[in-house]
Amino acid sequence: MIKKVFQGNYLFVRDGCDYCKVAKKSILKINTLLPLNKQIIIVDCTYTENYGIITNSIIREFYDYLESYPTLFFNGIKKEGANSVLEYVAWLKIKLRNQFIIEEGNEYFSNIQQYAMHDTKCKKSMGRVWCKNEK
């Protein structure tokens, strides 16, 4: 848990980072579902990293906690990295489930035949998640 001062939703990114592109795309998708006061603010740290110029006062508050990019501070929780848009959006949907303006169901992706979030009918066995294939 991060200090109480850091309560808020911020995504820190920089140019030239492929994972930052994934995270930004995910955040933009999630922000459309949230009320304005709950949306995640994207903060660009490119000038800070390259030239030492602080372009946003929020950077000064969080800079000691930024070890890599992208870094998401979400209600005092720190999440680093973004492997895929699907993973990032699923993680955020779980955390924000009760705050959406329009409630969404568990999105199904037919190309990979999986739900965005694990189905409740799935079972965990020997370190793997097994889901019944419904057609």
N, C-alpha and C positions, 0 to 999 in steps of 0.2 A: 504494500500500500504506500502511496506517495503522500507527501505532506498535504494538509488540508488546503493550503494556498493553491494547489494544483488541481483542485476540483474543476472539471470542465472537460470539454471534448475537443481535442486538438490532434491533427495529423501533421507531423513534420516531414517534409520531403525536400529533395534537391534535384537539380537538373542532371541528366546523364545517368540516372538510376532506373533500371528496368523494373525493379520491384516497386519503386515509387509510382510508376505509371499504373501498375496493377492496383496499388492501394488507392490512388486518386480515383481511378475508374470505379472502384468498389464504393468509395465514400460518396461520390456523386450520385450513384444509384440509390444508396441508403438515405441520403439527405432529402431526396424527393418524397420519402415516406414519413419524414419527421416534422414536427412543428418547428417553427423558426428558432425558438429559444432552446431547442434540444439538438440542433444540427451540429455536425462536426466541422470545425473550422480548419481549413487547410493552410498551413504556414510554410512558405518557401524559405529554406535556409541556404540557398545557393550562394548568395553574396556573403553570408556569415562564414561559410566553410572556405570559400575561395579567397576572400579579401579581408575577412575580419570585420565586415560592416554589418551592424545589427539593424535590419530593416523593419523589425517588428518587436515591440517591447516584450511580447510573450516569449520570444527566443531567449532573452536575458534570464527570465525566470526558470526556464526548462533546460538551458544549455548544458549544465553539469550532468543532466540525466540522459542526454542524447549520445548514445554510443554508436548507433548505426542508423541508416535510413532505409525505409520509412519507419517512423516510430509514432505509434498512436497512444495518446494519453486519454483514457476514457473513464471518467468518474473515478479517478485515482488509480486506475489499473494501467500498467504499461504493457503494450504489445509491440514487438519489433518484428519486422519482416513481413512479406506478403508473397506466398508461393503461387496462389491463384486467386482470381476474382471470386470464384465459387466458394473457396475456403473462407476468404475474408468476409464476404457477404453473409455466409451462414453463421460465422462467429458473431457478427454484429447483430444479425436478426435474433439470435438467442439472447444476447444482452439487452436488446431494445424491444423485445417482444410486446410489452405492455404500453409502449410509448408511440406506436405508429398511429398516424392519422387514419389510414385505411388499413384494416386488418387484412393480411395476406395469408393464404394457406401455404402449405408446404409445397413449394414449387417442384415439379417433376421435369427432369431433363431426359427426353426420349432418346437422344443420341447416345447417352451413356447408361440409360435405363436405371437411373438413380434419382432419389429425392435430394433436394438441397440440404435438408436436415434429416438426420437418421429417423427412420420410421419407428414408432413405438412398438411395432411388432417384431423388430429386430432383436436378436439375442446375441450376447457376448459369450464366446466360448474359446478357450485356449488363446487369448489375446487377439482374437479376430471378431469382427462383427458379421453375423450371418443374417441376411434378410430374405424373407420368402418372396420369390418373384411373382408378382401379381400381374395378370394379363386379362 
